[in-house]
């Protein structure tokens, strides 16, 4: 049952990466993520360097690559582990937006700990970070098991 649970988690995470990556190539998403990109110290260079559409596409390529790498788990778990690391990096950046983005906490409810819609959107990425970590660990374990089988 655990194997099925992790496989289900992996497929869901792959779907999230491919879906979110795909929409990064459209103007509505580029306009939506531009303020998020501008607010984060690690990403703020993207908008000036590539424009809103280019910065969004850059993130889209990273997200699609993460999903595709995660999908290699069943035949190349070492490669899939890279996708898990990329997922963890992605969601570390988005969760840390809590510290840089204004309006994360709802002022009308007294501020912290009442999160706004934007704060909720970012907070869900903590779960996606954990899913990426599980996929990384599972891929590393699968790679280790392959080595043990071949060496035995």
ZIDA-V668887 format. One record per residue. N is the residue number from 1. SS is DSSP state (@ for helix, = for strand, . for the rest). D_FIRST is the distance of its C-alpha to the first C-alpha in Angstrom with 2 decimals. Layout:
BEGIN
n: <N/N>
ss: <SS/SS>
d_first: <D_FIRST/D_FIRST>
END
This chain:
BEGIN
n: <1/2/3/4/5/6/7/8/9/10/11/12/13/14/15/16/17/18/19/20/21/22/23/24/25/26/27/28/29/30/31/32/33/34/35/36/37/38/39/40/41/42/43/44/45/46/47/48/49/50/51/52/53/54/55/56/57/58/59/60/61/62/63/64/65/66/67/68/69/70/71/72/73/74/75/76/77/78/79/80/81/82/83/84/85/86/87/88/89/90/91/92/93/94/95/96/97/98/99/100/101/102/103/104/105/106/107/108/109/110/111/112/113/114/115/116/117/118/119/120/121/122/123/124/125/126/127/128/129/130/131/132/133/134/135/136/137/138/139/140/141/142/143/144/145/146/147/148/149/150/151/152>
ss: <./@/@/@/@/@/@/@/@/@/@/@/@/@/@/@/@/@/@/@/@/@/@/./././@/@/@/@/@/@/@/@/@/@/@/@/@/./././././@/@/@/@/@/@/@/@/@/@/@/@/@/@/@/@/@/@/@/@/@/@/@/@/@/@/@/@/@/@/././@/@/@/@/@/@/@/@/@/@/@/@/@/@/@/@/@/@/@/@/@/@/@/./././././=/./@/@/@/./././././=/./@/@/@/@/@/@/@/@/@/@/@/@/@/@/@/@/@/@/@/@/@/@/@/@/@/@/@/@/@/@/@/@/@/@/@/.>
d_first: <0.00/3.81/5.44/5.16/6.19/8.74/9.86/10.52/12.32/14.21/15.36/16.51/18.36/19.92/21.10/22.61/24.43/25.78/26.89/28.49/30.00/31.48/33.31/34.86/37.32/38.86/41.72/40.14/37.29/39.71/41.92/39.07/37.75/41.26/41.82/38.45/39.32/42.82/41.67/39.50/41.49/39.20/39.37/42.82/44.46/42.56/44.56/47.96/47.00/45.44/46.26/43.75/42.59/42.36/40.49/37.95/37.62/37.18/34.18/32.92/33.12/31.22/28.42/28.21/28.30/25.42/23.28/24.42/23.83/20.23/19.82/20.99/17.83/16.95/20.48/22.02/19.74/22.91/24.27/21.12/21.54/24.92/23.41/21.33/24.64/26.46/24.07/24.60/28.32/28.37/26.83/28.91/31.95/31.08/30.18/33.40/35.35/35.35/38.13/40.19/39.98/42.36/41.27/37.75/38.70/40.32/43.94/44.70/42.16/43.60/41.65/38.98/36.37/36.69/35.15/36.57/34.87/35.09/33.63/30.64/30.20/30.17/28.06/24.98/25.11/24.10/20.57/20.82/22.10/19.05/16.80/19.18/18.96/15.17/15.72/18.68/17.03/14.18/17.02/19.19/16.68/16.23/20.03/20.57/18.47/20.59/23.70/22.86/22.30/25.52/27.42/26.47>
END
